[in-house]
Amino acid sequence: MNARLAILVLSAAALLSGCGFHLRHAVNLPANLGPVRVISADPYSPLGDLLADGLRRAGAQPATPDVSEGVATLQVISENWADTPISNDQSGRALEYLLRYAVVFSLRRADGSVAVPQQSVELSRDYLAPAAGSIGKASERELLVRELQRDMAASILRRVDAASAPAGAH
C-alpha cells in the first residue's frame, strides 16, 4: 500500500513538473516605492480595500492618513460595471447576461515618477437570470460582483508585479 502511494505521489510530481506548472511567486513591488496609499474614485467600493490588503501582504508599507508628501499612490481612476443580455427567451426577456467590470488605474512612486502607467483591466462573467420572481437571481449576481472585485484586485497587483520585474524575469 505504501509503495503504491509513493509511486502515485512521484508520478504526480513528475507530471506536474513536465507540464510547465509553477507556483505563483510573491508580488514584487517597484523599487523605491515608499509608503503606499490607495486612492479610489469610489470611496465605498471594496476594490480599494482589497488592493490595500494585497499591497500590505506583498510587503508595502501603508501610508498614514496624515502624511501627504513622499507617498506612493495606487490610484483607481474609474470603475465601470455593465450587464449585457446575451440570450433571450421566446417572449423576448433576457435569460443570460454578461457582467463586465472595467477598471482604469495607475501607480506613482513617492517621488512622483510613474511606476505603472495608466491602463485598464476588464473582466467578465456570464450568469443566468431566470424569469422574474426566481429565488437566487440577485444573489448569483452579487456573488459574481464580489468574485470579480477579488479577481480585479489580483489582476491589478499582477500588473504592478509585471511592471516592476526586471526584463526577462517572467
Secondary structure, 3 states (H helix, E strand, C coil): CHHHHHHHHHHHHHHHHHCCCCCCCCCCCCCCCCCEEEEECCCCCHHHHHHHHHHHHCCCCECCCCCCCCCEEEEEEEEEEEEEEEEECCCCCEEEEEEEEEEEEEEECCCCCEEEEEEEEEEEEEEECCCCCCCCHHHHHHHHHHHHHHHHHHHHHHHHHHHHCCCCCC
